Amino acid sequence: MGDPQRDLALSEFRSRVTSHYLVEKGIAPHAVHWQAKGEKLPAYSNDQDATKALNRRVELKVILE
């Protein structure tokens, strides 16, 4: 609920930091993909402070091949 460009930059930062952490822990770099959404697709309503905080997140999907 702020400047969309700033929110997207924060989303990208969270995603990159998480990806970097996973690679440091041994996940192959080619197996880690990230995508920033910014204000798009909130998981929870942005009507209350408590639910706004829940939208500041990184979601992971584990795909076993």
All heavy atoms as TSV, in Angstrom:
chain	resi	resn	atom	element	x	y	z
A	1	MET	N	N	0.836	-1.177	0.000
A	1	MET	CA	C	0.000	0.000	0.000
A	1	MET	C	C	0.884	1.244	0.000
A	1	MET	O	O	0.824	2.062	0.875
A	1	MET	CB	C	-0.930	0.008	1.210
A	1	MET	CG	C	-1.869	-1.172	1.331
A	1	MET	SD	S	-3.102	-1.301	0.044
A	1	MET	CE	C	-3.982	0.216	0.220
A	2	GLY	N	N	1.730	1.309	-0.973
A	2	GLY	CA	C	2.614	2.453	-1.096
A	2	GLY	C	C	2.946	2.650	-2.554
A	2	GLY	O	O	2.167	2.293	-3.435
A	3	ASP	N	N	4.098	3.184	-2.789
A	3	ASP	CA	C	4.556	3.388	-4.150
A	3	ASP	C	C	4.749	2.031	-4.824
A	3	ASP	O	O	5.529	1.201	-4.335
A	3	ASP	CB	C	5.873	4.174	-4.124
A	3	ASP	CG	C	6.469	4.327	-5.496
A	3	ASP	OD1	O	5.724	4.710	-6.417
A	3	ASP	OD2	O	7.678	4.066	-5.652
A	4	PRO	N	N	4.063	1.761	-5.924
A	4	PRO	CA	C	4.161	0.438	-6.565
A	4	PRO	C	C	5.580	0.053	-6.967
A	4	PRO	O	O	5.961	-1.112	-6.852
A	4	PRO	CB	C	3.260	0.575	-7.798
A	4	PRO	CG	C	2.310	1.665	-7.454
A	4	PRO	CD	C	3.080	2.616	-6.577
A	5	GLN	N	N	6.375	1.013	-7.423
A	5	GLN	CA	C	7.759	0.694	-7.811
A	5	GLN	C	C	8.591	0.310	-6.594
A	5	GLN	O	O	9.405	-0.609	-6.656
A	5	GLN	CB	C	8.389	1.872	-8.538
A	5	GLN	CG	C	7.802	2.081	-9.921
A	5	GLN	CD	C	8.418	3.253	-10.641
A	5	GLN	OE1	O	8.939	4.181	-10.025
A	5	GLN	NE2	N	8.354	3.228	-11.961
A	6	ARG	N	N	8.377	1.007	-5.481
A	6	ARG	CA	C	9.109	0.679	-4.247
A	6	ARG	C	C	8.684	-0.698	-3.739
A	6	ARG	O	O	9.516	-1.496	-3.314
A	6	ARG	CB	C	8.848	1.735	-3.179
A	6	ARG	CG	C	9.593	1.479	-1.891
A	6	ARG	CD	C	9.340	2.614	-0.883
A	6	ARG	NE	N	10.018	2.341	0.361
A	6	ARG	CZ	C	9.511	1.629	1.356
A	6	ARG	NH1	N	8.310	1.108	1.257
A	6	ARG	NH2	N	10.196	1.426	2.454
A	7	ASP	N	N	7.380	-0.968	-3.800
A	7	ASP	CA	C	6.891	-2.269	-3.346
A	7	ASP	C	C	7.452	-3.398	-4.197
A	7	ASP	O	O	7.817	-4.457	-3.682
A	7	ASP	CB	C	5.358	-2.303	-3.362
A	7	ASP	CG	C	4.740	-1.422	-2.304
A	7	ASP	OD1	O	5.457	-1.020	-1.353
A	7	ASP	OD2	O	3.535	-1.121	-2.403
A	8	LEU	N	N	7.543	-3.180	-5.493
A	8	LEU	CA	C	8.109	-4.202	-6.375
A	8	LEU	C	C	9.592	-4.404	-6.069
A	8	LEU	O	O	10.073	-5.533	-6.032
A	8	LEU	CB	C	7.904	-3.831	-7.835
A	8	LEU	CG	C	8.389	-4.858	-8.854
A	8	LEU	CD1	C	7.711	-6.211	-8.645
A	8	LEU	CD2	C	8.130	-4.350	-10.263
A	9	ALA	N	N	10.313	-3.311	-5.814
A	9	ALA	CA	C	11.735	-3.417	-5.472
A	9	ALA	C	C	11.915	-4.205	-4.175
A	9	ALA	O	O	12.826	-5.046	-4.074
A	9	ALA	CB	C	12.356	-2.034	-5.343
A	10	LEU	N	N	11.066	-3.976	-3.187
A	10	LEU	CA	C	11.144	-4.735	-1.927
A	10	LEU	C	C	10.836	-6.212	-2.175
A	10	LEU	O	O	11.485	-7.100	-1.614
A	10	LEU	CB	C	10.175	-4.166	-0.898
A	10	LEU	CG	C	10.592	-2.857	-0.256
A	10	LEU	CD1	C	9.431	-2.281	0.558
A	10	LEU	CD2	C	11.804	-3.037	0.619
A	11	SER	N	N	9.866	-6.483	-3.017
A	11	SER	CA	C	9.520	-7.860	-3.356
A	11	SER	C	C	10.688	-8.555	-4.043
A	11	SER	O	O	11.023	-9.706	-3.728
A	11	SER	CB	C	8.284	-7.853	-4.255
A	11	SER	OG	O	7.888	-9.150	-4.599
A	12	GLU	N	N	11.331	-7.860	-4.964
A	12	GLU	CA	C	12.502	-8.424	-5.641
A	12	GLU	C	C	13.631	-8.682	-4.650
A	12	GLU	O	O	14.299	-9.712	-4.725
A	12	GLU	CB	C	12.976	-7.480	-6.742
A	12	GLU	CG	C	12.045	-7.434	-7.915
A	12	GLU	CD	C	12.464	-6.422	-8.966
A	12	GLU	OE1	O	13.462	-5.699	-8.768
A	12	GLU	OE2	O	11.775	-6.358	-10.000
A	13	PHE	N	N	13.840	-7.754	-3.728
A	13	PHE	CA	C	14.888	-7.919	-2.720
A	13	PHE	C	C	14.634	-9.168	-1.882
A	13	PHE	O	O	15.530	-9.988	-1.681
A	13	PHE	CB	C	14.971	-6.681	-1.832
A	13	PHE	CG	C	15.955	-6.824	-0.708
A	13	PHE	CD1	C	17.315	-6.718	-0.944
A	13	PHE	CD2	C	15.517	-7.077	0.584
A	13	PHE	CE1	C	18.225	-6.862	0.092
A	13	PHE	CE2	C	16.417	-7.218	1.622
A	13	PHE	CZ	C	17.782	-7.119	1.379
A	14	ARG	N	N	13.415	-9.322	-1.388
A	14	ARG	CA	C	13.080	-10.506	-0.580
A	14	ARG	C	C	13.324	-11.785	-1.371
A	14	ARG	O	O	13.860	-12.767	-0.852
A	14	ARG	CB	C	11.623	-10.452	-0.136
A	14	ARG	CG	C	11.335	-9.459	0.936
A	14	ARG	CD	C	9.873	-9.568	1.406
A	14	ARG	NE	N	9.587	-8.528	2.363
A	14	ARG	CZ	C	8.889	-7.426	2.098
A	14	ARG	NH1	N	8.378	-7.251	0.898
A	14	ARG	NH2	N	8.686	-6.523	3.027
A	15	SER	N	N	12.913	-11.783	-2.621
A	15	SER	CA	C	13.072	-12.973	-3.464
A	15	SER	C	C	14.543	-13.294	-3.712
A	15	SER	O	O	14.965	-14.445	-3.624
A	15	SER	CB	C	12.354	-12.764	-4.796
A	15	SER	OG	O	10.983	-12.587	-4.590
A	16	ARG	N	N	15.328	-12.281	-4.020
A	16	ARG	CA	C	16.754	-12.499	-4.277
A	16	ARG	C	C	17.490	-12.990	-3.029
A	16	ARG	O	O	18.328	-13.893	-3.115
A	16	ARG	CB	C	17.406	-11.210	-4.773
A	16	ARG	CG	C	17.042	-10.851	-6.176
A	16	ARG	CD	C	17.706	-9.541	-6.571
A	16	ARG	NE	N	17.179	-9.031	-7.798
A	16	ARG	CZ	C	17.794	-9.108	-8.967
A	16	ARG	NH1	N	18.972	-9.681	-9.062
A	16	ARG	NH2	N	17.246	-8.605	-10.046
A	17	VAL	N	N	17.189	-12.403	-1.888
A	17	VAL	CA	C	17.841	-12.818	-0.645
A	17	VAL	C	C	17.499	-14.272	-0.334
A	17	VAL	O	O	18.359	-15.069	0.041
A	17	VAL	CB	C	17.438	-11.892	0.525
A	17	VAL	CG1	C	17.843	-12.470	1.863
A	17	VAL	CG2	C	18.061	-10.512	0.333
A	18	THR	N	N	16.242	-14.635	-0.516
A	18	THR	CA	C	15.824	-16.017	-0.263
A	18	THR	C	C	16.509	-16.976	-1.233
A	18	THR	O	O	17.003	-18.031	-0.824
A	18	THR	CB	C	14.299	-16.144	-0.369
A	18	THR	OG1	O	13.694	-15.245	0.569
A	18	THR	CG2	C	13.837	-17.557	-0.060
A	19	SER	N	N	16.570	-16.613	-2.496
A	19	SER	CA	C	17.235	-17.459	-3.491
A	19	SER	C	C	18.715	-17.631	-3.169
A	19	SER	O	O	19.252	-18.740	-3.247
A	19	SER	CB	C	17.090	-16.842	-4.888
A	19	SER	OG	O	15.745	-16.816	-5.260
A	20	HIS	N	N	19.364	-16.540	-2.808
A	20	HIS	CA	C	20.780	-16.585	-2.449
A	20	HIS	C	C	21.002	-17.518	-1.249
A	20	HIS	O	O	21.934	-18.323	-1.232
A	20	HIS	CB	C	21.282	-15.178	-2.142
A	20	HIS	CG	C	22.737	-15.100	-1.833
A	20	HIS	ND1	N	23.711	-15.254	-2.791
A	20	HIS	CD2	C	23.386	-14.902	-0.665
A	20	HIS	CE1	C	24.896	-15.154	-2.228
A	20	HIS	NE2	N	24.734	-14.939	-0.939
A	21	TYR	N	N	20.135	-17.435	-0.268
A	21	TYR	CA	C	20.233	-18.288	0.920
A	21	TYR	C	C	20.140	-19.761	0.521
A	21	TYR	O	O	20.928	-20.589	0.986
A	21	TYR	CB	C	19.132	-17.926	1.917
A	21	TYR	CG	C	19.057	-18.863	3.087
A	21	TYR	CD1	C	19.903	-18.705	4.179
A	21	TYR	CD2	C	18.158	-19.920	3.107
A	21	TYR	CE1	C	19.851	-19.573	5.256
A	21	TYR	CE2	C	18.088	-20.790	4.178
A	21	TYR	CZ	C	18.942	-20.618	5.242
A	21	TYR	OH	O	18.886	-21.488	6.304
A	22	LEU	N	N	19.169	-20.083	-0.325
A	22	LEU	CA	C	18.992	-21.479	-0.734
A	22	LEU	C	C	20.221	-21.999	-1.476
A	22	LEU	O	O	20.654	-23.134	-1.256
A	22	LEU	CB	C	17.741	-21.618	-1.602
A	22	LEU	CG	C	16.422	-21.366	-0.877
A	22	LEU	CD1	C	15.273	-21.332	-1.883
A	22	LEU	CD2	C	16.173	-22.424	0.186
A	23	VAL	N	N	20.795	-21.182	-2.338
A	23	VAL	CA	C	22.002	-21.587	-3.066
A	23	VAL	C	C	23.159	-21.779	-2.095
A	23	VAL	O	O	23.920	-22.744	-2.206
A	23	VAL	CB	C	22.337	-20.561	-4.171
A	23	VAL	CG1	C	23.707	-20.832	-4.775
A	23	VAL	CG2	C	21.256	-20.584	-5.256
A	24	GLU	N	N	23.299	-20.883	-1.120
A	24	GLU	CA	C	24.350	-21.045	-0.109
A	24	GLU	C	C	24.193	-22.338	0.676
A	24	GLU	O	O	25.174	-22.904	1.145
A	24	GLU	CB	C	24.338	-19.876	0.867
A	24	GLU	CG	C	24.970	-18.621	0.338
A	24	GLU	CD	C	25.055	-17.536	1.395
A	24	GLU	OE1	O	24.326	-17.615	2.422
A	24	GLU	OE2	O	25.842	-16.602	1.207
A	25	LYS	N	N	22.967	-22.805	0.824
A	25	LYS	CA	C	22.705	-24.040	1.577
A	25	LYS	C	C	22.802	-25.285	0.714
A	25	LYS	O	O	22.540	-26.387	1.179
A	25	LYS	CB	C	21.317	-23.974	2.248
A	25	LYS	CG	C	21.221	-22.899	3.308
A	25	LYS	CD	C	22.215	-23.156	4.419
A	25	LYS	CE	C	22.186	-22.078	5.468
A	25	LYS	NZ	N	23.214	-22.252	6.480
A	26	GLY	N	N	23.166	-25.118	-0.562
A	26	GLY	CA	C	23.440	-26.282	-1.386
A	26	GLY	C	C	22.470	-26.551	-2.515
A	26	GLY	O	O	22.641	-27.513	-3.261
A	27	ILE	N	N	21.449	-25.743	-2.679
A	27	ILE	CA	C	20.536	-25.937	-3.796
A	27	ILE	C	C	21.237	-25.435	-5.065
A	27	ILE	O	O	21.864	-24.380	-5.071
A	27	ILE	CB	C	19.222	-25.153	-3.584
A	27	ILE	CG1	C	18.549	-25.549	-2.263
A	27	ILE	CG2	C	18.274	-25.318	-4.762
A	27	ILE	CD1	C	18.101	-26.983	-2.184
A	28	ALA	N	N	21.147	-26.201	-6.131
A	28	ALA	CA	C	21.789	-25.808	-7.390
A	28	ALA	C	C	21.196	-24.496	-7.894
A	28	ALA	O	O	19.973	-24.344	-7.917
A	28	ALA	CB	C	21.599	-26.903	-8.429
A	29	PRO	N	N	22.049	-23.561	-8.292
A	29	PRO	CA	C	21.543	-22.265	-8.757
A	29	PRO	C	C	20.521	-22.366	-9.889
A	29	PRO	O	O	19.565	-21.608	-9.926
A	29	PRO	CB	C	22.805	-21.540	-9.230
A	29	PRO	CG	C	23.906	-22.159	-8.462
A	29	PRO	CD	C	23.514	-23.607	-8.285
A	30	HIS	N	N	20.702	-23.335	-10.789
A	30	HIS	CA	C	19.748	-23.475	-11.893
A	30	HIS	C	C	18.386	-23.986	-11.427
A	30	HIS	O	O	17.410	-23.916	-12.166
A	30	HIS	CB	C	20.317	-24.387	-12.991
A	30	HIS	CG	C	20.395	-25.827	-12.588
A	30	HIS	ND1	N	21.478	-26.337	-11.918
A	30	HIS	CD2	C	19.518	-26.845	-12.745
A	30	HIS	CE1	C	21.268	-27.626	-11.687
A	30	HIS	NE2	N	20.084	-27.954	-12.170
A	31	ALA	N	N	18.317	-24.497	-10.209
A	31	ALA	CA	C	17.060	-25.022	-9.673
A	31	ALA	C	C	16.280	-23.983	-8.875
A	31	ALA	O	O	15.191	-24.265	-8.405
A	31	ALA	CB	C	17.348	-26.235	-8.794
A	32	VAL	N	N	16.845	-22.810	-8.722
A	32	VAL	CA	C	16.192	-21.757	-7.934
A	32	VAL	C	C	15.710	-20.674	-8.888
A	32	VAL	O	O	16.490	-20.093	-9.635
A	32	VAL	CB	C	17.171	-21.156	-6.899
A	32	VAL	CG1	C	16.502	-20.043	-6.125
A	32	VAL	CG2	C	17.679	-22.233	-5.952
A	33	HIS	N	N	14.433	-20.438	-8.869
A	33	HIS	CA	C	13.826	-19.398	-9.691
A	33	HIS	C	C	13.015	-18.497	-8.780
A	33	HIS	O	O	12.370	-18.975	-7.858
A	33	HIS	CB	C	12.922	-20.003	-10.763
A	33	HIS	CG	C	13.610	-21.007	-11.613
A	33	HIS	ND1	N	14.396	-20.654	-12.678
A	33	HIS	CD2	C	13.660	-22.355	-11.538
A	33	HIS	CE1	C	14.885	-21.737	-13.233
A	33	HIS	NE2	N	14.460	-22.792	-12.556
A	34	TRP	N	N	13.036	-17.218	-9.041
A	34	TRP	CA	C	12.249	-16.308	-8.225
A	34	TRP	C	C	11.435	-15.404	-9.129
A	34	TRP	O	O	11.759	-15.188	-10.291
A	34	TRP	CB	C	13.123	-15.511	-7.265
A	34	TRP	CG	C	14.141	-14.630	-7.914
A	34	TRP	CD1	C	15.433	-14.962	-8.218
A	34	TRP	CD2	C	13.968	-13.292	-8.348
A	34	TRP	NE1	N	16.068	-13.911	-8.805
A	34	TRP	CE2	C	15.182	-12.849	-8.903
A	34	TRP	CE3	C	12.906	-12.402	-8.333
A	34	TRP	CZ2	C	15.362	-11.582	-9.429
A	34	TRP	CZ3	C	13.087	-11.127	-8.850
A	34	TRP	CH2	C	14.296	-10.734	-9.379
A	35	GLN	N	N	10.354	-14.906	-8.549
A	35	GLN	CA	C	9.492	-13.985	-9.270
A	35	GLN	C	C	8.915	-13.005	-8.260
A	35	GLN	O	O	8.333	-13.419	-7.250
A	35	GLN	CB	C	8.362	-14.750	-9.966
A	35	GLN	CG	C	7.430	-13.878	-10.754
A	35	GLN	CD	C	6.324	-14.668	-11.412
A	35	GLN	OE1	O	5.972	-15.750	-10.960
A	35	GLN	NE2	N	5.769	-14.135	-12.474
A	36	ALA	N	N	9.093	-11.747	-8.498
A	36	ALA	CA	C	8.571	-10.708	-7.605
A	36	ALA	C	C	7.186	-10.295	-8.087
A	36	ALA	O	O	6.946	-10.167	-9.277
A	36	ALA	CB	C	9.505	-9.515	-7.593
A	37	LYS	N	N	6.283	-10.083	-7.137
A	37	LYS	CA	C	4.916	-9.699	-7.493
A	37	LYS	C	C	4.556	-8.299	-7.026
A	37	LYS	O	O	3.573	-7.738	-7.477
A	37	LYS	CB	C	3.929	-10.695	-6.884
A	37	LYS	CG	C	4.218	-12.118	-7.252
A	37	LYS	CD	C	3.190	-12.668	-8.119
A	37	LYS	CE	C	3.528	-14.131	-8.386
A	37	LYS	NZ	N	2.874	-14.636	-9.505
A	38	GLY	N	N	5.302	-7.736	-6.081
A	38	GLY	CA	C	4.964	-6.415	-5.572
A	38	GLY	C	C	3.585	-6.405	-4.959
A	38	GLY	O	O	3.270	-7.231	-4.111
A	39	GLU	N	N	2.740	-5.508	-5.421
A	39	GLU	CA	C	1.380	-5.411	-4.882
A	39	GLU	C	C	0.412	-6.381	-5.546
A	39	GLU	O	O	-0.740	-6.489	-5.134
A	39	GLU	CB	C	0.856	-3.989	-5.049
A	39	GLU	CG	C	1.582	-2.965	-4.215
A	39	GLU	CD	C	1.025	-1.557	-4.416
A	39	GLU	OE1	O	0.095	-1.370	-5.215
A	39	GLU	OE2	O	1.544	-0.652	-3.757
A	40	LYS	N	N	0.850	-7.083	-6.586
A	40	LYS	CA	C	-0.024	-8.012	-7.294
A	40	LYS	C	C	-0.270	-9.254	-6.457
A	40	LYS	O	O	0.609	-9.737	-5.753
A	40	LYS	CB	C	0.600	-8.436	-8.619
A	40	LYS	CG	C	0.817	-7.304	-9.593
A	40	LYS	CD	C	1.519	-7.838	-10.820
A	40	LYS	CE	C	1.989	-6.721	-11.711
A	40	LYS	NZ	N	2.810	-7.221	-12.803
A	41	LEU	N	N	-1.434	-9.791	-6.543
A	41	LEU	CA	C	-1.812	-11.065	-5.924
A	41	LEU	C	C	-1.548	-11.135	-4.416
A	41	LEU	O	O	-0.857	-12.045	-3.949
A	41	LEU	CB	C	-1.117	-12.228	-6.623
A	41	LEU	CG	C	-1.400	-12.373	-8.115
A	41	LEU	CD1	C	-0.522	-13.447	-8.715
A	41	LEU	CD2	C	-2.854	-12.661	-8.361
A	42	PRO	N	N	-2.093	-10.220	-3.625
A	42	PRO	CA	C	-1.919	-10.345	-2.182
A	42	PRO	C	C	-2.598	-11.625	-1.681
A	42	PRO	O	O	-3.631	-12.042	-2.217
A	42	PRO	CB	C	-2.608	-9.096	-1.624
A	42	PRO	CG	C	-3.570	-8.687	-2.681
A	42	PRO	CD	C	-2.958	-9.106	-3.995
A	43	ALA	N	N	-2.002	-12.257	-0.699
A	43	ALA	CA	C	-2.575	-13.479	-0.131
A	43	ALA	C	C	-3.704	-13.162	0.841
A	43	ALA	O	O	-4.578	-13.986	1.074
A	43	ALA	CB	C	-1.490	-14.287	0.580
A	44	TYR	N	N	-3.649	-11.963	1.411
A	44	TYR	CA	C	-4.623	-11.554	2.420
A	44	TYR	C	C	-5.112	-10.148	2.103
A	44	TYR	O	O	-4.470	-9.402	1.363
A	44	TYR	CB	C	-3.984	-11.572	3.815
A	44	TYR	CG	C	-3.465	-12.927	4.202
A	44	TYR	CD1	C	-2.134	-13.278	3.946
A	44	TYR	CD2	C	-4.289	-13.877	4.773
A	44	TYR	CE1	C	-1.651	-14.523	4.269
A	44	TYR	CE2	C	-3.816	-15.137	5.100
A	44	TYR	CZ	C	-2.499	-15.459	4.842
A	44	TYR	OH	O	-2.028	-16.703	5.153
A	45	SER	N	N	-6.201	-9.780	2.697
A	45	SER	CA	C	-6.743	-8.446	2.519
A	45	SER	C	C	-5.758	-7.400	3.046
A	45	SER	O	O	-5.065	-7.625	4.035
A	45	SER	CB	C	-8.065	-8.336	3.285
A	45	SER	OG	O	-8.466	-6.990	3.378
A	46	ASN	N	N	-5.715	-6.262	2.401
A	46	ASN	CA	C	-4.876	-5.169	2.863
A	46	ASN	C	C	-5.675	-4.148	3.672
A	46	ASN	O	O	-5.262	-3.008	3.834
A	46	ASN	CB	C	-4.194	-4.478	1.673
A	46	ASN	CG	C	-2.961	-5.220	1.226
A	46	ASN	OD1	O	-2.162	-5.662	2.038
A	46	ASN	ND2	N	-2.808	-5.366	-0.066
A	47	ASP	N	N	-6.824	-4.572	4.191
A	47	ASP	CA	C	-7.698	-3.671	4.944
A	47	ASP	C	C	-7.231	-3.412	6.370
A	47	ASP	O	O	-7.621	-2.424	6.971
A	47	ASP	CB	C	-9.126	-4.230	4.998
A	47	ASP	CG	C	-9.775	-4.256	3.619
A	47	ASP	OD1	O	-9.310	-3.517	2.721
A	47	ASP	OD2	O	-10.737	-5.016	3.436
A	48	GLN	N	N	-6.440	-4.314	6.925
A	48	GLN	CA	C	-5.992	-4.182	8.320
A	48	GLN	C	C	-4.482	-4.350	8.386
A	48	GLN	O	O	-3.889	-5.059	7.572
A	48	GLN	CB	C	-6.653	-5.250	9.194
A	48	GLN	CG	C	-8.160	-5.165	9.237
A	48	GLN	CD	C	-8.757	-6.310	10.026
A	48	GLN	OE1	O	-8.077	-6.960	10.812
A	48	GLN	NE2	N	-10.033	-6.576	9.822
A	49	ASP	N	N	-3.865	-3.711	9.391
A	49	ASP	CA	C	-2.409	-3.795	9.535
A	49	ASP	C	C	-1.934	-5.234	9.704
A	49	ASP	O	O	-0.904	-5.619	9.156
A	49	ASP	CB	C	-1.932	-2.950	10.720
A	49	ASP	CG	C	-2.023	-1.460	10.419
A	49	ASP	OD1	O	-2.060	-1.090	9.219
A	49	ASP	OD2	O	-2.046	-0.664	11.373
A	50	ALA	N	N	-2.685	-6.030	10.468
A	50	ALA	CA	C	-2.268	-7.418	10.724
A	50	ALA	C	C	-2.237	-8.233	9.438
A	50	ALA	O	O	-1.328	-9.043	9.228
A	50	ALA	CB	C	-3.209	-8.070	11.734
A	51	THR	N	N	-3.215	-8.034	8.570
A	51	THR	CA	C	-3.220	-8.798	7.324
A	51	THR	C	C	-2.275	-8.195	6.289
A	51	THR	O	O	-1.752	-8.925	5.448
A	51	THR	CB	C	-4.647	-8.925	6.757
A	51	THR	OG1	O	-5.225	-7.620	6.630
A	51	THR	CG2	C	-5.515	-9.795	7.647
A	52	LYS	N	N	-2.036	-6.905	6.346
A	52	LYS	CA	C	-1.037	-6.297	5.461
A	52	LYS	C	C	0.329	-6.923	5.716
A	52	LYS	O	O	1.075	-7.220	4.782
A	52	LYS	CB	C	-0.926	-4.792	5.715
A	52	LYS	CG	C	-1.995	-3.974	5.093
A	52	LYS	CD	C	-1.701	-2.514	5.372
A	52	LYS	CE	C	-2.902	-1.649	5.166
A	52	LYS	NZ	N	-2.644	-0.250	5.504
A	53	ALA	N	N	0.650	-7.128	6.979
A	53	ALA	CA	C	1.943	-7.715	7.346
A	53	ALA	C	C	2.092	-9.124	6.773
A	53	ALA	O	O	3.192	-9.534	6.401
A	53	ALA	CB	C	2.106	-7.735	8.861
A	54	LEU	N	N	0.990	-9.856	6.675
A	54	LEU	CA	C	1.052	-11.216	6.137
A	54	LEU	C	C	1.373	-11.227	4.643
A	54	LEU	O	O	1.825	-12.248	4.116
A	54	LEU	CB	C	-0.279	-11.940	6.395
A	54	LEU	CG	C	-0.622	-12.185	7.860
A	54	LEU	CD1	C	-2.035	-12.736	7.993
A	54	LEU	CD2	C	0.382	-13.132	8.490
A	55	ASN	N	N	1.144	-10.117	3.983
A	55	ASN	CA	C	1.458	-10.032	2.557
A	55	ASN	C	C	2.927	-9.750	2.289
A	55	ASN	O	O	3.371	-9.825	1.154
A	55	ASN	CB	C	0.578	-8.971	1.884
A	55	ASN	CG	C	-0.834	-9.469	1.698
A	55	ASN	OD1	O	-1.045	-10.627	1.391
A	55	ASN	ND2	N	-1.795	-8.598	1.886
A	56	ARG	N	N	3.674	-9.436	3.325
A	56	ARG	CA	C	5.126	-9.239	3.168
A	56	ARG	C	C	5.783	-10.599	3.362
A	56	ARG	O	O	6.151	-10.976	4.465
A	56	ARG	CB	C	5.628	-8.239	4.203
A	56	ARG	CG	C	5.020	-6.884	4.012
A	56	ARG	CD	C	5.523	-5.888	5.043
A	56	ARG	NE	N	4.649	-4.739	5.069
A	56	ARG	CZ	C	3.853	-4.407	6.080
A	56	ARG	NH1	N	3.854	-5.131	7.190
A	56	ARG	NH2	N	3.074	-3.354	6.009
A	57	ARG	N	N	5.905	-11.338	2.289
A	57	ARG	CA	C	6.287	-12.740	2.405
A	57	ARG	C	C	7.055	-13.200	1.178
A	57	ARG	O	O	7.073	-12.526	0.159
A	57	ARG	CB	C	5.045	-13.605	2.555
A	57	ARG	CG	C	4.241	-13.643	1.261
A	57	ARG	CD	C	2.847	-14.141	1.421
A	57	ARG	NE	N	2.207	-14.358	0.150
A	57	ARG	CZ	C	1.668	-13.415	-0.599
A	57	ARG	NH1	N	1.732	-12.166	-0.229
A	57	ARG	NH2	N	1.102	-13.705	-1.750
A	58	VAL	N	N	7.643	-14.368	1.312
A	58	VAL	CA	C	8.218	-15.086	0.194
A	58	VAL	C	C	7.551	-16.445	0.191
A	58	VAL	O	O	7.474	-17.111	1.225
A	58	VAL	CB	C	9.753	-15.250	0.334
A	58	VAL	CG1	C	10.308	-16.162	-0.735
A	58	VAL	CG2	C	10.434	-13.890	0.302
A	59	GLU	N	N	7.013	-16.849	-0.932
A	59	GLU	CA	C	6.399	-18.160	-1.057
A	59	GLU	C	C	7.356	-19.072	-1.813
A	59	GLU	O	O	7.970	-18.660	-2.794
A	59	GLU	CB	C	5.076	-18.068	-1.830
A	59	GLU	CG	C	4.012	-17.311	-1.076
A	59	GLU	CD	C	2.696	-17.273	-1.853
A	59	GLU	OE1	O	2.567	-17.954	-2.889
A	59	GLU	OE2	O	1.797	-16.545	-1.402
A	60	LEU	N	N	7.456	-20.312	-1.354
A	60	LEU	CA	C	8.320	-21.304	-2.001
A	60	LEU	C	C	7.495	-22.465	-2.487
A	60	LEU	O	O	6.539	-22.881	-1.829
A	60	LEU	CB	C	9.355	-21.823	-1.013
A	60	LEU	CG	C	10.297	-20.804	-0.380
A	60	LEU	CD1	C	11.123	-21.477	0.688
A	60	LEU	CD2	C	11.179	-20.198	-1.440
A	61	LYS	N	N	7.869	-23.005	-3.619
A	61	LYS	CA	C	7.300	-24.253	-4.113
A	61	LYS	C	C	8.460	-25.204	-4.305
A	61	LYS	O	O	9.467	-24.859	-4.914
A	61	LYS	CB	C	6.610	-24.069	-5.460
A	61	LYS	CG	C	5.289	-23.387	-5.383
A	61	LYS	CD	C	4.650	-23.371	-6.754
A	61	LYS	CE	C	3.367	-22.596	-6.736
A	61	LYS	NZ	N	2.758	-22.533	-8.067
A	62	VAL	N	N	8.325	-26.398	-3.796
A	62	VAL	CA	C	9.344	-27.423	-3.963
A	62	VAL	C	C	8.837	-28.383	-5.028
A	62	VAL	O	O	7.757	-28.946	-4.897
A	62	VAL	CB	C	9.627	-28.157	-2.636
A	62	VAL	CG1	C	10.629	-29.271	-2.864
A	62	VAL	CG2	C	10.100	-27.192	-1.590
A	63	ILE	N	N	9.637	-28.537	-6.065
A	63	ILE	CA	C	9.271	-29.445	-7.148
A	63	ILE	C	C	10.348	-30.512	-7.234
A	63	ILE	O	O	11.502	-30.215	-7.523
A	63	ILE	CB	C	9.150	-28.691	-8.489
A	63	ILE	CG1	C	8.078	-27.595	-8.338
A	63	ILE	CG2	C	8.831	-29.644	-9.621
A	63	ILE	CD1	C	7.995	-26.657	-9.518
A	64	LEU	N	N	9.969	-31.705	-6.951
A	64	LEU	CA	C	10.913	-32.828	-7.005
A	64	LEU	C	C	10.857	-33.466	-8.383
A	64	LEU	O	O	9.806	-33.737	-8.911
A	64	LEU	CB	C	10.574	-33.854	-5.922
A	64	LEU	CG	C	10.539	-33.319	-4.493
A	64	LEU	CD1	C	10.048	-34.393	-3.549
A	64	LEU	CD2	C	11.908	-32.832	-4.098
A	65	GLU	N	N	12.019	-33.663	-8.938
A	65	GLU	CA	C	12.076	-34.267	-10.272
A	65	GLU	C	C	12.557	-35.686	-10.193
A	65	GLU	O	O	13.312	-36.076	-9.390
A	65	GLU	CB	C	12.990	-33.460	-11.175
A	65	GLU	CG	C	12.446	-32.077	-11.417
A	65	GLU	CD	C	13.354	-31.252	-12.329
A	65	GLU	OE1	O	14.330	-31.791	-12.886
A	65	GLU	OE2	O	13.074	-30.072	-12.471
